[in-house]
Amino acid sequence: MALSLTVVDAFTDRPFTGNPAAVALVEAFPGEERMQAVAAEMALSETAFCVGRPDGDHDLRWFTPTVEVDLCGHATLATAHVLGGAGRFHTRSGLLTCRSESETVWMDLPADPPVETPPPAGLALEGVRGSATCREDLLLELADAALVRALVPDMAAIASLGSRGVIVTAAGDRPGVDCVSRFFAPNAGIPEDPVTGSAHCALAVWWAARTGRTELVGEQASPRGGTVQMVLGGDRVRLGGRAVTVSRVEMVA
């Protein structure tokens, strides 16, 4: 069955940086096996499938190369970008809305308040100064951004924790950046995610409590890198970022 996909680099204004997502606008969702196979073939951290509704809203689902996920920020941003910058999406995480403002797509997503817990036993990591569990992930705050940037993760140890992934973060180390982070999710088929919107739903809460501010900027310090704007309001987080279309794929099989 032929399928057209658009590949978008999200949370960046430059091609070949940020986090790439493939977006398929389809009249109806293919079977789950088909969608999972397409995501595995694309081999990106997420492939999004989007179906229009008669009222102008959309149904949206996201797949990593190995699993369907409940929430993906960068692929939602990429889908809104393909649709012109705005959209209302019905998802496994409820209704998500996007709007465009001065070339930035703003997404309204559910906050993910971290609950502080002791660091997991057996995870050898230098400079841990805080630990918490999130909806699906473990969050670890390190002593400084240099430790985050230099971290060489033990993927087997991370996978053994049983969570979807691990967010590693520290206070920002340059003007205009409140926090830096990296995200590792081997259990979801993503050794290191370039820029993770869902992680910033937790980081916004974590760093708002530490800075006393609800408007923050995060840098994800992966090799590709990306910038996420955060505005915390109650149980919701507005995440802002730019996006760039980089390619179009036609699947003929």
Sequence and secondary structure as in RCSB ss.txt:
>XXXX:A:sequence
MALSLTVVDAFTDRPFTGNPAAVALVEAFPGEERMQAVAAEMALSETAFCVGRPDGDHDLRWFTPTVEVDLCGHA
TLATAHVLGGAGRFHTRSGLLTCRSESETVWMDLPADPPVETPPPAGLALEGVRGSATCREDLLLELADAALVRA
LVPDMAAIASLGSRGVIVTAAGDRPGVDCVSRFFAPNAGIPEDPVTGSAHCALAVWWAARTGRTELVGEQASPRG
GTVQMVLGGDRVRLGGRAVTVSRVEMVA
>XXXX:A:secstr
  EEEEEEEES SSTTSSEEEEEEEESS   HHHHHHHHHHHTSSEEEEEEE TTS EEEEEE SS EES  HHH
HHHHHHHTTS EEEEETTEEEEEEEETTEEEEEEE    EE    TT   TTEEEEEE SSEEEEEES HHHHHH
    HHHHHHT SSEEEEEEE  STT SEEEEEEEGGGTEEEESS HHHHHHHHHHHHHHHS SEEEEEE SSS 
EEEEEEEETTEEEEEE EEEEEEEEE  
